[in-house]
Amino acid sequence: MPEVQIRPAVATDLPTLMKMDHSCTSDYVWQMDPILSEGQSGATFREIRLPRSVTVTYPRPVESLADEWNRRAGILVAVIGSELGGYLRLSDQVLPKSAWIMDLAVETRLRRSGIGLALVLAAQKWAKERGDRQIMIEMTSKNYAAIRLSQKLGFEFCGYNDHYYLTQDIALFFGRAL
C-alpha cells in the first residue's frame, strides 16, 4: 500500500468525501445494561458477539458535512496516491482545551489498512500543537471497529449518551490526555 499523506481538507474534497460509504459492518456491539434502583442509577456496557454481522448506518446525515464545513475546527483527509481514502472531522467547541473527533470515515475498500489510525494520530498532533489538553472521540455503540481503534490508541471509555444521534443510537465517548 502506498504511503498515506494527511492534510487539511479543501472545499473541492467535499463531494468525494460525501460520496464515501459511511456505513460499517460489525460482528460485535457494546450493549448497555441500565442500572436503576432507589437512590442510584447508572449503566454498564458489555461486549456482545452478534449472531450475524450487521450493517451499521452512519449516525449523522452525510450531507451535513457540506453544511458544517466552516463551523468545525478542522477536517483532515487521508490521501493515498492521488485518491482520498478517508477523513476525520474535529470540533473545538464541545469542551474547553479539548479537541473532539466527531466523524471518522475511511473508504470501504481501504479499511483495515492503517488510514483511520493515521488520521487519529494526525488529529492528536493537531490538537497538541494548538495547546489542547485532551482529545475525545465519539462513536456509536455498534461501531466496534472504532471502539477497538480507540482502545488500541490508549483512549479510555469516559461516558455515553443514550439517543444522542438522529438514529437514536447510543454515543460512546473515549478520551485521552495529550
Stockholm file with secondary structure:
# STOCKHOLM 1.0

chainA/1-178         MPEVQIRPAVATDLPTLMKMDHSCTSDYVWQMDPILSEGQSGATFREIRLPRSVTVTYPRPVESLADEWNRRAGILVAVIGSELGGYLRLSDQVLPKSAWIMDLAVETRLRRSGIGLALVLAAQKWAKERGDRQIMIEMTSKNYAAIRLSQKLGFEFCGYNDHYYLTQDIALFFGRAL
#=GR chainA/1-178 SS CCCEEEEECCGGGHHHHHHSCCCEEEEEEEEEEEEEETTEEEEEEEEEEEEEEEEECCSSCTTHHHHTTTTSSEEEEEEETTEEEEEEEEESSSSTTEEEEEEEEECGGGTTSSHHHHHHHHHHHHHHHHTCSEEEEEEETTCHHHHHHHHHTTCEEEEEETTCSTTCCCEEEEEEEC
#=GC SS_cons         CCCEEEEECCGGGHHHHHHSCCCEEEEEEEEEEEEEETTEEEEEEEEEEEEEEEEECCSSCTTHHHHTTTTSSEEEEEEETTEEEEEEEEESSSSTTEEEEEEEEECGGGTTSSHHHHHHHHHHHHHHHHTCSEEEEEEETTCHHHHHHHHHTTCEEEEEETTCSTTCCCEEEEEEEC
//
